[in-house]
Amino acid sequence: MRCTFWLNIAIICFVSTVFLTGLSVLVPGNVPVIVLTAGLMAAGLIIVVVAIAGEMWSNRLAAPTLYSELTTGTPEYEPVNARAAQRN
């Protein structure tokens, strides 16, 4: 879930980049707008890279647990037959 949050922040950075690029076309030569555009674009790219790396690391850490649940099942889980429960 953390990666989803950061990817949303990256999308906001990219949308802001497009907005500021349009603004810099309307007001050419405005150095603060150009610097802010470049900063938001760089921040968005860095956030995307870190979020993807975090998600890959999280998946790597979760792989043994997922494999265990798929092959042996969850130890505390006892399957319940719904039809047998209705008969009683």
C-alpha positions as CSV (number, residue, x, y, z in Angstrom):
1,M,0.0,0.0,0.0
2,R,2.9,2.4,0.6
3,C,4.1,2.0,-2.9
4,T,0.6,2.8,-4.2
5,F,0.7,6.0,-2.2
6,W,4.1,7.0,-3.6
7,L,3.0,6.2,-7.1
8,N,0.0,8.5,-6.7
9,I,2.4,11.3,-5.5
10,A,4.6,10.6,-8.6
11,I,1.5,11.0,-10.8
12,I,0.7,14.3,-9.2
13,C,4.3,15.4,-9.8
14,F,4.0,14.5,-13.5
15,V,0.7,16.3,-13.9
16,S,2.2,19.3,-12.2
17,T,5.2,19.1,-14.6
18,V,2.8,19.2,-17.6
19,F,1.0,22.2,-16.1
20,L,4.2,24.1,-15.4
21,T,5.5,23.3,-18.9
22,G,2.4,24.9,-20.3
23,L,2.9,27.9,-18.0
24,S,6.5,28.2,-19.1
25,V,5.3,28.3,-22.8
26,L,2.9,31.1,-21.9
27,V,5.6,33.0,-19.9
28,P,8.9,32.2,-21.6
29,G,12.2,32.9,-19.9
30,N,10.7,32.6,-16.3
31,V,13.6,30.8,-14.6
32,P,11.8,29.9,-11.4
33,V,9.0,28.1,-13.4
34,I,11.6,26.3,-15.4
35,V,13.5,25.2,-12.3
36,L,10.3,24.1,-10.6
37,T,9.3,22.1,-13.7
38,A,12.6,20.3,-13.8
39,G,12.5,19.7,-10.0
40,L,9.1,18.2,-10.1
41,M,10.0,16.0,-13.1
42,A,13.1,14.8,-11.3
43,A,11.2,14.2,-8.1
44,G,8.5,12.2,-9.9
45,L,11.1,10.0,-11.6
46,I,13.0,9.3,-8.4
47,I,9.7,8.5,-6.6
48,V,8.7,6.1,-9.4
49,V,12.1,4.3,-9.2
50,V,12.0,4.0,-5.4
51,A,8.4,2.9,-5.3
52,I,9.1,0.1,-7.9
53,A,12.2,-1.0,-6.1
54,G,10.3,-1.0,-2.8
55,E,7.5,-3.1,-4.3
56,M,10.0,-5.6,-5.8
57,W,11.7,-5.9,-2.4
58,S,8.4,-6.4,-0.7
59,N,7.4,-9.1,-3.2
60,R,10.8,-10.8,-2.7
61,L,10.3,-10.8,1.1
62,A,6.8,-12.1,0.8
63,A,7.6,-14.9,-1.7
64,P,8.4,-17.6,0.9
65,T,5.2,-16.9,2.9
66,L,3.1,-17.0,-0.3
67,Y,4.8,-20.3,-1.3
68,S,4.2,-21.8,2.1
69,E,0.5,-20.8,2.1
70,L,0.0,-22.2,-1.4
71,T,1.7,-25.5,-0.7
72,T,1.0,-26.3,3.0
73,G,-1.8,-24.0,3.8
74,T,-2.2,-21.7,6.8
75,P,-1.6,-23.7,10.0
76,E,-4.5,-22.0,12.0
77,Y,-7.0,-22.3,9.2
78,E,-9.4,-25.2,9.4
79,P,-11.6,-25.5,6.3
80,V,-15.3,-25.6,7.0
81,N,-17.8,-27.5,4.9
82,A,-20.7,-25.1,4.5
83,R,-23.2,-27.8,3.7
84,A,-22.3,-29.9,6.7
85,A,-22.6,-26.9,8.9
86,Q,-26.1,-26.2,7.6
87,R,-27.2,-29.8,8.4
88,N,-26.3,-29.6,12.0
